[in-house]
Amino acid sequence: MSSKKLFMNNNPLINTFNVYASVLSIIGRDNINISPWLYNNFIQIRYVYDWHTYFFDNHHQIFDQCPWINHHVIPETILKNKWTSLHEFIIDAINESRYVYLYVDRYYISASKAYQKNHNWHEIFIFGYDLEKGTFHVADNIQEGKYIHAECSFSELNEGYNAMNSDNEFFHNVHLLGIKEEHEYKFNLQQVASTLENYVYSKPTIDMSFKEKSIFGIDALNLTIKSAVNSDPSSFRFDKRAFHLFWEHKKMMTLRLEYMYQLSLIPNGLELISSYKELESRYLMLRNLVIKYNISKKNTLCEQIIEILKSNINKEKEVIYNILGKIQ
């Protein structure tokens, strides 16, 4: 077989990070109803202090918790003992209808802005190959943070993977993802209510395996305001990924409420849907203001962003209290 390309949905609903976009790209098929699982989750937000990054909660467990994915971790030692090169292993995996997810140094990946400029270890998702061209079909947030499909040569991927010098096997493990059949997955209103309560009251997630210090929900959003207020204006930059995630969170809330309304699970839900649509629009505007501020560094723009974010947070709390009053 000279080439093979596995299924990928071109428009994943969430794309702030590679892991969300890739999972939703491969399970977003006509024969899979992902709505119940999608709307049961992606509610709580977690900020990890050591990583200086915001995520949807349980970010690190999505491969194992998605009901349509078979996930296998291949240690680097096994890979190198059984295959002469990384690209041969990946070709074998794709021939077995397995997607491949691993870390590379973007310095060696020509589709990345970091190419030949700076070393940047990051995930990359591989879903196909072309032997005649000597390339893989890959996906990653490599175009100004936008999740796109691109081509990457076998040699680039080999070099990008082998260049990472770390004692932490996390960066060298290779993940194989296959699609499995899950005939029924039900929407869980109690889970949604509980997680919404955790989000609005900033309750921490109890996690046996995650040791990094974190902050959750509304408190995590307020941390962005504190960071902006307490930082040196001459060097401060907002993390645009965080504001893209905040916007995707509101987009998901709008879709979740529409889904619940269609199932007659939320009385008088149209007003709540309208409120979240307004928040969704305001967060999209806020994300775009952040991009403008990071370029212009105008203090007045920073102050505007802070005031809008404060207003948005207060508005969202009111809406969530209203939702909880209707569904608990």
Secondary structure, DSSP 8 states (H G I E B T S, - for coil): --EEE----SS-S--SSHHHHHHHHHH--TT---HHHHHHSS--EEEETTTTEEEETTGGGHHHH-TTEEEEEE-HHHHHHH-SSHHHHHHHHHHTT-EEEEEEEGGG-TTSTTTTT---EEEEEEEEEETTTTEEEEEEEEETTEEEEEEEEHHHHHHHHHT---S-GGGT-EEEEEE---------HHHHHHHHHHHHTT-----SS--S-EEEHHHHHHHHHHHHHHS-TTT----HHHHHHHHHHHHHHHHHHHHHHHTT-STTHHHHHHHHHHHHHHHHHHHHHHHHHHHH--HHHHHHHHHHHHHHHHHHHHHHHHHHHHH-
